[in-house]
Amino acid sequence: MDTSKPSAGADEPQGDRAVGDMLYQFALQVIGRLDSEQTTAADLAAQTRSERVADAQLLVLQAIYRELRHGHDLAAAQTSALAKHTEALTDHADTMDRMSSAMLGHADSLDRHRM
């Protein structure tokens, strides 16, 4: 298994993606050993072909799960950022509305003063 990649923390959105990629790469190695001509008798005795296929399938499913979790984390972060942005725009719109009303009131008082 390739462990040279920097690992992200478990709570970081990239953590799930990194673990998922690692699991997928390991599954590819397991699958590659299924058809290997260099399989020894000890390897065959340790685990049957169907057990190795099941291990590879489990690793791939775990990788898919991690990728889906990563996507969910990203969607949640984007939704939170969008909610904050919407709140800021709402506050800005309210401020502009108050400023417009104040400017209209000021224009009315100037018109009355000129008369």
C-alpha positions as CSV (number, residue, x, y, z in Angstrom):
1,M,0.0,0.0,0.0
2,D,1.3,3.5,-0.9
3,T,1.7,5.5,2.3
4,S,3.8,8.3,0.8
5,K,0.8,10.6,0.4
6,P,0.2,13.1,3.2
7,S,-2.8,12.1,5.2
8,A,-5.5,14.6,6.1
9,G,-7.1,14.6,9.5
10,A,-10.2,12.5,10.1
11,D,-12.3,15.7,10.6
12,E,-11.1,17.4,7.4
13,P,-13.1,17.1,4.2
14,Q,-10.0,15.8,2.3
15,G,-9.5,13.1,5.0
16,D,-12.3,10.9,3.6
17,R,-11.1,11.4,0.1
18,A,-7.5,10.4,1.0
19,V,-8.6,7.3,2.9
20,G,-11.0,6.4,0.1
21,D,-8.2,6.7,-2.5
22,M,-5.9,4.6,-0.3
23,L,-8.5,1.9,0.1
24,Y,-9.1,1.9,-3.7
25,Q,-5.4,1.6,-4.5
26,F,-5.1,-1.3,-2.0
27,A,-8.1,-3.0,-3.6
28,L,-6.4,-2.7,-6.9
29,Q,-3.3,-4.4,-5.4
30,V,-5.5,-7.2,-4.0
31,I,-7.2,-7.7,-7.4
32,G,-3.9,-7.7,-9.1
33,R,-2.7,-10.5,-6.9
34,L,-5.8,-12.6,-7.8
35,D,-4.4,-13.3,-11.3
36,S,-0.8,-13.2,-10.4
37,E,1.2,-16.2,-11.6
38,Q,3.7,-15.7,-8.7
39,T,1.1,-16.7,-6.1
40,T,2.8,-19.2,-3.7
41,A,1.2,-22.2,-2.2
42,A,1.3,-20.5,1.2
43,D,-0.7,-17.6,-0.2
44,L,-3.3,-19.9,-1.7
45,A,-3.6,-21.8,1.6
46,A,-4.0,-18.6,3.6
47,Q,-7.0,-17.3,1.6
48,T,-9.1,-18.7,-1.1
49,R,-9.7,-16.8,-4.3
50,S,-13.3,-16.0,-3.3
51,E,-12.1,-14.7,0.0
52,R,-9.6,-12.4,-1.8
53,V,-12.4,-11.2,-4.2
54,A,-14.6,-10.5,-1.1
55,D,-11.7,-8.5,0.5
56,A,-11.3,-6.5,-2.7
57,Q,-15.0,-5.9,-2.9
58,L,-15.1,-4.7,0.7
59,L,-12.2,-2.3,0.1
60,V,-13.9,-0.9,-3.0
61,L,-17.2,-0.4,-1.1
62,Q,-15.3,1.3,1.7
63,A,-13.6,3.6,-0.8
64,I,-17.0,4.4,-2.4
65,Y,-18.4,5.2,1.1
66,R,-15.5,7.5,1.9
67,E,-15.9,9.3,-1.4
68,L,-19.6,9.8,-0.8
69,R,-18.9,11.1,2.7
70,H,-16.4,13.5,1.3
71,G,-19.0,14.8,-1.2
72,H,-21.5,15.1,1.6
73,D,-19.0,17.1,3.7
74,L,-18.3,19.4,0.8
75,A,-22.0,20.0,0.1
76,A,-22.6,20.8,3.8
77,A,-19.7,23.3,3.8
78,Q,-21.0,24.9,0.6
79,T,-24.5,25.1,2.0
80,S,-23.3,26.7,5.2
81,A,-21.2,29.3,3.2
82,L,-24.2,30.0,1.0
83,A,-26.4,30.6,4.1
84,K,-23.9,33.0,5.5
85,H,-23.7,34.8,2.2
86,T,-27.5,35.0,1.9
87,E,-27.6,36.5,5.4
88,A,-25.0,39.1,4.5
89,L,-26.9,40.0,1.3
90,T,-30.1,40.3,3.3
91,D,-28.5,42.6,5.8
92,H,-27.0,44.7,3.0
93,A,-30.4,45.0,1.2
94,D,-32.1,46.1,4.5
95,T,-29.4,48.7,5.0
96,M,-29.8,50.0,1.4
97,D,-33.6,50.2,2.0
98,R,-33.1,52.2,5.2
99,M,-30.7,54.5,3.4
100,S,-33.1,55.0,0.5
101,S,-35.9,55.9,2.9
102,A,-33.5,58.3,4.7
103,M,-32.4,59.9,1.4
104,L,-36.1,60.4,0.3
105,G,-36.9,62.0,3.6
106,H,-33.9,64.3,3.3
107,A,-34.9,65.2,-0.3
108,D,-38.4,66.0,0.9
109,S,-37.1,68.2,3.7
110,L,-34.8,70.1,1.2
111,D,-37.8,70.6,-1.1
112,R,-39.8,72.1,1.7
113,H,-36.9,74.2,2.8
114,R,-36.5,75.7,-0.7
115,M,-40.2,76.7,-0.9
